[in-house]
Amino acid sequence: MAKVETHVAVLAAMKPTELKAEWRRVHGEEPPLVAASLLARSLAFDLQCSAQGGTGERMRQRLISGAGPGGGRTAATLIPPSGTQLVREWGGVTHHVLMEEKGRCSYRGQSFASLSALARHITGAHWSGPRFFGLRP
């Protein structure tokens, strides 16, 4: 077990480029576009699972079914279909948003790549777009 803990410590100290290279080596594919800390945690989890015989059947079923804190909702289910109008009051102003294709949205004549980008534009702070617009708690 000490060898696993040592390897996990090495992962935690890696630079983002090193973590991406390690991901490619372990998984044989490009890493997901997430923070380096999440890559390190995922690689550490994979390492611990392989050292301890993997995940149990119950956990494997929960992961497959998507059950968990999000209640099985994925990011794709949080994006309303094209043509949906969202309304949010913020700072005493009512904001009307029209959803476009592929998760894009339009607001006051501008097009935004995502609800999160629009929420950032409206508030000036980092927000989860689905949370800002009330699509998730």
N, C-alpha and C positions, 0 to 999 in steps of 0.2 A: 504494500500500500504506500510505502514511503516513496517508491519510484513514481507512482501516479501523482502524489502530492508535489513532488519535485517538478514533474512535467507541467502540472497545472500552474505552478509558480512561474515557470518559464513562459507559458502562454500569457499570463497576466503582465509580464514585463515586455512582451513583443510590441514592436511598432506596427501601425496599421498595415503597411506594405508586407511585413513579415507574416502577419495574421492571414492576410489574403493568400499569400503563397502557401501557407500551411493548410488553409481550407482547400485550395486546389489540389494539393498533394493528398489530403485525406479523402476528399469527396470526388475528386476527378472532374470538377466543374467549377464555373465561376462562382465566387461568393455572392450572397445576396447583398443588396445595397442597404446595409444597416451599420450602426455605429460599431467601431472596432471593439468596444467593450462587449457588445453582444456576440460578435464573432468569437471572442476569447471565451466567453461563457458557454457558447454552443460547442466549441471544440473541447472544452474541459468536460462538459456533460457527456459528449461522445466517448471521450477517453475513460471517464469513470464508469460508464455503462459497459464498455468492452472489458474493463478490468474486473468488474463485479458481475459479469454475466448478463448484462443488458437490463432492460426494463421489465417489470413484472407484467403479467397478462392483463391485469386490471388497468394499469397505467397505459399500456399499449392501446387498449380499447378506448380509453378516454381521449388519448391523443388522436386516434383515427376518427372518432366521432366528432371531435371538435369541442367536446364538453369541457367546461372549465370556467374561469372567471368571466369570460365573454359570453357564456351561455350558448356557444356554438356559432355565434355570428362572426363572419369573417369580414375583412376590410371591404371586399366586393359587395357584401350585402348592405354596407353603410352608405354606398353611393346611390343616390336616387336615379331613376331612369331619365333619359333625355326628355326635356319638356316639362319636368317638374319645377314648380316654383317654390322657393323657400322664402320665408319672411322672418326676420329677426330684428328685435329692437335693441339698440346699443347706443349708449350715450345720448339718450333722448331722441334718437333718429331711427326711423323704421327703414330697414335695408331689405330690398327685394332682389332676389337672385333667381336666374333661370338656368337650369342645368342643361348642358350641351352633351354632345357625344363624348365617349371615353373619359367621363369624369370631369371634363372641363366645365366651367360655369361663366356666365356673363353677368356683369354688374355695372350699371350706369354706362353702358357702351363699351366697356372693357372686357376682354376675355382673360380668364385666369386658368392656370393649369390644374388647380385643385381647390377644393373648399378650404383647405388649410392655408393656401396662398392668399385666398380672398379674406379669410378671417384675420390673417396677419396684416393685410392691407387696411382693413376696417379698424382694427384695434391698435395697431402699432406694436403688438406683442405676439409671441409665438403661441398659437392655439391649435388644438386639434380641430380641423374644420367640421367633421361630423359631430363633435361634442359642442362646438360653438353654435351650430345650427340645430341642436337638439335631436340629432339622429341617434345618439347614444348617451347614456347617463354620465 
